[in-house]
Amino acid sequence: MKKWISTCLTLVFLAGCASSDDRYVQWETEAPASFPKLTAIGYAPLATQPAKTQAEKVLMAMQASKLAAYRELAEQVYGQKISAGASVNDWGMGSDSIKASVSGVIRGARVVKAYPVGEHYVTELELDFARVWDIYQQQNRPSKVKEVTYF
């Protein structure tokens, strides 16, 4: 019985000695095996832009098509939230509504092309996840334990 109590006390003592001050943890990041590339295209009509001159309409359409392309990228990355509702009155359809929204942050996308086509302005974006990985590494530094050395 004394030997068992002695062993328990020794284990408790040794466990108490193992604190975070007596070890060195080395971390390393681990990259995914492959990085996909997403593309998105945004369109904006030139004629309906609220501007007085044609040059201002082109500039506004450029910006609108870029935002539309970013929205498409966000839909691909984060998905779309769909809210729908319907009502029935006297056994007939009363009203029907569908709402769609997307929310997220897109970092690292680049404009591949921006050009007018007929009465529209078009912007093509590309999101290379290798670039996103690099940005994420600089900001968050996710890591795993590489090696632990006890002193």
C-alpha positions in Angstrom: 0.0 0.0 0.0 2.9 2.4 0.8 4.4 1.7 -2.6 1.2 2.5 -4.3 0.8 5.8 -2.4 4.4 6.6 -3.1 3.9 6.0 -6.9 0.8 8.2 -6.9 2.6 11.0 -5.2 5.5 10.8 -7.6 3.1 11.0 -10.6 1.4 14.0 -9.1 4.7 15.7 -8.5 5.9 15.0 -12.0 2.7 16.2 -13.5 2.9 19.4 -11.6 6.4 19.9 -13.0 5.3 19.8 -16.6 4.3 23.4 -17.2 4.4 25.5 -20.4 7.7 27.1 -19.2 9.7 24.0 -19.6 9.0 23.2 -23.3 9.5 24.8 -26.6 6.8 24.3 -29.3 7.8 24.8 -32.9 4.9 25.6 -35.3 4.6 25.1 -39.0 1.9 26.0 -41.5 0.5 23.5 -43.9 -0.6 24.5 -47.4 -3.5 22.7 -49.2 -2.6 20.2 -52.0 -4.1 22.4 -54.7 -5.5 25.9 -55.1 -8.5 26.5 -57.3 -9.1 29.6 -59.5 -12.6 31.1 -59.7 -13.7 33.5 -62.4 -16.7 35.8 -62.5 -18.1 38.2 -65.1 -20.1 41.3 -64.3 -22.3 43.3 -66.8 -23.7 46.8 -66.6 -25.8 48.6 -69.2 -24.4 51.9 -70.4 -27.7 53.6 -71.4 -29.3 53.4 -67.9 -26.4 55.0 -66.0 -27.5 58.2 -64.2 -25.0 60.5 -65.8 -25.1 63.5 -68.2 -22.3 62.7 -70.5 -21.3 59.5 -72.3 -17.9 59.5 -70.6 -19.5 59.6 -67.2 -21.9 56.8 -68.2 -19.0 54.6 -69.2 -17.1 55.2 -65.9 -20.3 54.4 -63.9 -20.9 51.3 -65.9 -17.3 50.2 -65.4 -17.8 50.5 -61.6 -21.2 48.8 -61.7 -19.9 45.8 -63.8 -16.9 45.4 -61.4 -19.3 45.3 -58.4 -21.5 42.8 -60.2 -18.4 40.6 -60.8 -17.4 40.8 -57.2 -20.9 39.8 -56.1 -20.7 36.8 -58.4 -17.4 35.8 -56.8 -18.9 36.2 -53.3 -21.7 33.9 -54.3 -19.3 31.3 -55.5 -17.2 31.5 -52.3 -19.9 32.0 -49.6 -23.1 30.8 -51.3 -26.3 32.7 -51.5 -28.9 33.1 -48.8 -32.4 32.5 -50.2 -35.5 33.6 -48.3 -38.8 32.7 -49.8 -42.4 33.1 -48.7 -45.8 32.3 -50.1 -49.4 32.8 -48.9 -52.6 31.2 -50.0 -56.0 32.9 -49.9 -59.3 31.1 -50.7 -57.4 28.1 -52.1 -55.5 30.3 -54.5 -52.0 31.8 -54.5 -52.2 35.1 -52.7 -48.6 36.2 -52.9 -45.2 34.8 -53.5 -41.8 36.4 -52.7 -38.2 35.3 -53.1 -35.2 37.3 -51.7 -31.6 36.5 -52.4 -28.6 38.0 -50.6 -24.9 37.3 -50.3 -22.4 38.6 -47.7 -18.7 38.1 -47.5 -15.2 39.6 -48.0 -13.3 38.9 -51.2 -9.5 39.5 -51.0 -7.0 38.9 -53.7 -9.2 39.1 -56.8 -7.8 40.7 -59.8 -9.4 42.3 -62.9 -8.5 40.1 -65.9 -10.4 42.3 -68.5 -12.7 45.3 -68.6 -14.3 46.3 -71.9 -17.4 47.6 -73.6 -19.6 45.2 -75.6 -22.4 46.9 -77.5 -24.6 48.7 -75.0 -22.9 47.0 -71.9 -19.7 47.2 -70.0 -18.1 43.9 -69.0 -15.6 43.2 -66.2 -13.9 39.8 -65.8 -12.4 38.9 -62.4 -10.2 36.0 -61.3 -9.8 34.8 -57.7 -6.7 32.6 -57.4 -6.8 30.8 -54.1 -2.9 30.6 -54.1 -2.9 34.3 -53.7 -5.7 34.2 -51.1 -3.6 31.7 -49.2 -0.6 34.0 -49.2 -2.8 36.9 -48.0 -4.3 34.7 -45.3 -0.8 33.5 -44.2 0.4 37.1 -43.7 -2.7 38.1 -41.7 -3.6 35.1 -39.5 -0.7 32.7 -39.5 -2.7 29.4 -38.9 -0.3 26.7 -37.9 0.1 23.2 -36.4 2.6 21.8 -34.0 5.8 20.7 -35.7 7.9 19.7 -32.8 7.8 20.0 -29.0 11.1 20.0 -27.1 10.9 19.4 -23.3 13.7 20.7 -21.1 
